[in-house]
Amino acid sequence: MKQFEGKVVLVTGGSRNTGLEIVDRFLREGAKVFFCGTTAESVEKGAAELKRRGLSGFTPVVCNVGDLKQVTAMMDVVEREARRLDVVVSNAANMGIGHGGPLEMTDEQFLSVLNVNILGGFRVVQAACNRFFMKQERDEFTDQRGAVVFVGSNSSERVSRKRLAYVTSKGGMDTMVKALGVDLGPLGVRVNMVAPGYIWSDRWNWLTDAIKERRHRNVPTGHEATGQDVAAAVLFLASPGARGFQGARLLMDGGSCAQLYPVDCEDDTSTMRER
Ligand SMILES: NC(=O)c1ccc[n+]([C@@H]2O[C@H](COP(=O)([O-])OP(=O)(O)OC[C@H]3O[C@@H](n4cnc5c(N)ncnc54)[C@H](OP(=O)(O)O)[C@@H]3O)[C@@H](O)[C@H]2O)c1
């Protein structure tokens, strides 16, 4: 039997890149999957790609998680089509690119990032709990009613330059996952996070070979994660086998944050003699 057979999953930001791979993996494991993006064009493109891969059993929904009314409307679709929900993956993100540095950024720019990355995740989890999880029976094995997985980032502990709002939002998300985990655990809802480092996305096509090479040297494993790598970790945290995880942050960055300096910024001291 497939791992998520008979389960209903909602993935925000599932129209492309990492989110699309998360949708793909849940479908292959037998789930019925709802996914959203911000425009009809983006979700149709995502749906076309999934069909091209021979997948079915998904429903694309246009929803900006920055808008409560649109989140409510998305849950209406889930209720109408599936009548239950088992897993929420909060993956959608405003990347906060092009906002300049701390001296230039406006209130509106800062708030636009927090509104999607922090409040958007909160809105989706709250609606999932009130509309579905709280009304569902507890699972016999896990004693749980639902699971939530956030996609965070290693940039909440080692920040990127000129991404103030984005990295702050990911730091806030780290704490929100703990708070939701503590408050929702007794109610039978598991909340955890995968925190990736570099993930390959179509944005890597814009990078020069020199920058790609430099990024690889910043990762002890020598390469960025793929969307499939992130999806594997998300599926694990959503699965019954992860029933012991609550409010946890699973760092998945190929060892980037474990090191003090990237390899090419460090002397090889192994053959040096002390003076
Ligand atoms: N890429 C990386 O190197 C990296 C590293 C660490 C962590 N992450 C995290 O991993 C996740 C996925 O990253 P990614 O690079 O795959 O993202 P991406 O390529 O920028 O895709 C973002 C997805 O989120 C959707 N989205 C954006 N704003 C939204 C909103 N307001 N409401 C609903 N959906 C919205 C987009 O939909 P549209 O198609 O409609 O725009 C798209 O499906 C994010 O949480 C990101 O912070 C990424």
The ligand as a Gaussian input file, in Angstrom:
#p B3LYP/6-31G(d) Opt

LIG

0 1
 N       15.053000      28.107000      -3.557000
 C       15.861000      28.014000      -2.520000
 O       17.106000      27.968000      -2.668000
 C       15.314000      27.935000      -1.124000
 C       16.222000      27.761000      -0.065000
 C       15.715000      27.610000       1.232000
 C       14.349000      27.631000       1.451000
 N       13.494000      27.820000       0.397000
 C       12.062000      27.805000       0.683000
 O       11.483000      26.735000      -0.055000
 C       10.158000      27.097000      -0.454000
 C       10.022000      26.941000      -1.962000
 O       11.036000      27.715000      -2.585000
 P       11.118000      27.811000      -4.174000
 O       12.438000      28.392000      -4.513000
 O       10.690000      26.531000      -4.781000
 O        9.977000      28.913000      -4.420000
 P        9.516000      29.613000      -5.807000
 O       10.165000      28.955000      -6.965000
 O        9.689000      31.091000      -5.639000
 O        7.960000      29.269000      -5.837000
 C        7.167000      29.854000      -4.874000
 C        5.801000      29.199000      -4.911000
 O        4.991000      29.879000      -3.955000
 C        3.874000      30.440000      -4.618000
 N        3.521000      31.691000      -3.979000
 C        4.262000      32.820000      -3.860000
 N        3.561000      33.763000      -3.206000
 C        2.366000      33.194000      -2.889000
 C        1.207000      33.646000      -2.221000
 N        1.122000      34.896000      -1.747000
 N        0.154000      32.800000      -2.089000
 C        0.213000      31.538000      -2.576000
 N        1.274000      31.063000      -3.238000
 C        2.333000      31.879000      -3.389000
 C        4.301000      30.609000      -6.063000
 O        3.145000      30.673000      -6.879000
 P        3.150000      31.441000      -8.322000
 O        3.672000      30.411000      -9.288000
 O        1.749000      31.815000      -8.555000
 O        4.065000      32.609000      -8.168000
 C        5.109000      29.340000      -6.253000
 O        4.288000      28.236000      -6.438000
 C        9.929000      28.516000       0.057000
 O        9.277000      28.478000       1.297000
 C       11.338000      29.052000       0.222000
 O       11.396000      30.079000       1.180000
 C       13.942000      27.973000      -0.873000

